[in-house]
Amino acid sequence: MGVQLSSRYQAMWLFAMFDLPVETRENRRQAARFRKDLTARGFHMLQFSVYARYCNGEEVAMRYRRQVRCCVPDEGQVRLIAVTEAQFGKMHVYYGKVRENVETKPKQLLLF
């Protein structure tokens, strides 16, 4: 029997980071659709092209990776990375020179 890890290390935040072209009307439409697809899947905007979603384990994160992959626009670059809840909690967030707390995990998980 293996060592049981703390839930802080099983739970994770899945980041979607992207650079999408916006030169044409069609590019802008696809970029907007991608952002809407992310929010529909429970991702929240941390910065303009950085969204994150809380996942209660690697299996859940893999499911959302597959979902995001299906809605990636034809052009541009999308990166997905998962960090543990413990790593996420060590993030430093600044608004100007003022340090703020990082986002907290949702109170209730959504089931689809």
C-alpha positions as CSV (number, residue, x, y, z in Angstrom):
1,M,0.0,0.0,0.0
2,G,1.4,3.4,-1.0
3,V,1.8,6.5,1.0
4,Q,-1.4,8.5,1.2
5,L,-0.9,12.1,0.0
6,S,-2.6,15.0,1.6
7,S,-5.6,16.3,-0.4
8,R,-3.7,19.6,-0.8
9,Y,-1.4,17.7,-3.2
10,Q,-4.2,15.7,-4.9
11,A,-6.3,18.7,-5.7
12,M,-5.0,21.0,-8.4
13,W,-5.6,24.1,-10.5
14,L,-5.5,23.6,-14.2
15,F,-4.3,26.7,-16.1
16,A,-5.1,27.6,-19.7
17,M,-2.7,30.2,-21.1
18,F,-3.0,31.3,-24.6
19,D,-2.0,33.8,-27.3
20,L,-4.6,33.9,-30.1
21,P,-4.5,36.1,-33.2
22,V,-7.1,39.0,-33.3
23,E,-6.2,40.6,-36.6
24,T,-9.3,39.6,-38.5
25,R,-13.0,39.5,-37.6
26,E,-12.9,35.7,-37.8
27,N,-9.8,35.6,-35.5
28,R,-11.6,37.8,-32.9
29,R,-14.7,35.6,-33.2
30,Q,-12.7,32.4,-32.6
31,A,-10.8,34.0,-29.6
32,A,-14.1,35.1,-28.0
33,R,-15.6,31.7,-28.5
34,F,-12.6,30.0,-26.9
35,R,-12.9,32.3,-23.9
36,K,-16.6,31.5,-23.6
37,D,-15.9,27.8,-23.9
38,L,-13.4,28.0,-21.1
39,T,-15.8,29.9,-18.8
40,A,-18.6,27.4,-19.7
41,R,-16.2,24.6,-18.4
42,G,-15.7,26.4,-15.1
43,F,-12.5,28.3,-15.8
44,H,-12.1,31.7,-14.3
45,M,-10.0,34.5,-15.8
46,L,-6.9,35.3,-13.8
47,Q,-5.5,37.6,-16.4
48,F,-6.6,38.4,-19.9
49,S,-5.1,35.3,-21.5
50,V,-4.7,33.2,-18.4
51,Y,-7.7,31.2,-17.1
52,A,-7.7,28.6,-14.3
53,R,-10.0,25.9,-13.0
54,Y,-10.0,24.0,-9.7
55,C,-9.9,20.2,-10.2
56,N,-10.3,17.7,-7.4
57,G,-7.6,15.4,-8.7
58,E,-5.6,14.3,-11.8
59,E,-8.5,12.4,-13.4
60,V,-10.7,15.5,-13.4
61,A,-7.9,17.6,-14.7
62,M,-7.3,15.1,-17.6
63,R,-11.1,15.3,-18.5
64,Y,-10.9,19.1,-18.7
65,R,-7.6,19.0,-20.7
66,R,-9.5,16.9,-23.3
67,Q,-12.4,19.2,-23.3
68,V,-10.2,22.3,-23.8
69,R,-8.3,20.5,-26.6
70,C,-11.5,20.1,-28.5
71,C,-12.3,23.8,-28.5
72,V,-8.8,25.2,-29.4
73,P,-9.0,27.6,-32.3
74,D,-7.3,26.8,-35.6
75,E,-4.6,29.4,-35.1
76,G,-2.7,30.6,-32.1
77,Q,-1.1,28.9,-29.1
78,V,-2.8,27.3,-26.1
79,R,-0.8,25.8,-23.1
80,L,-2.3,23.8,-20.3
81,I,-0.5,23.2,-17.0
82,A,-1.7,21.8,-13.7
83,V,-0.2,22.9,-10.3
84,T,-1.2,21.4,-6.9
85,E,-3.3,23.4,-4.6
86,A,-0.3,23.8,-2.3
87,Q,1.8,25.3,-5.1
88,F,-1.0,27.5,-6.2
89,G,-1.3,28.8,-2.6
90,K,2.3,30.0,-2.7
91,M,1.6,32.3,-5.7
92,H,2.3,36.0,-5.1
93,V,-0.4,38.3,-6.5
94,Y,0.2,42.0,-6.7
95,Y,-2.2,44.8,-7.7
96,G,0.3,47.6,-8.2
97,K,2.6,47.4,-5.1
98,V,-0.1,45.9,-2.9
99,R,0.0,42.1,-2.4
100,E,-3.4,40.3,-2.5
101,N,-4.5,36.8,-1.5
102,V,-4.7,34.2,-4.2
103,E,-8.0,32.9,-5.4
104,T,-9.6,30.3,-3.1
105,K,-11.0,27.0,-4.2
106,P,-14.7,26.9,-4.9
107,K,-17.0,26.2,-1.9
108,Q,-18.9,23.6,-4.0
109,L,-17.7,21.5,-6.9
110,L,-19.9,21.5,-10.0
111,L,-20.9,18.0,-11.3
112,F,-21.7,17.6,-15.0
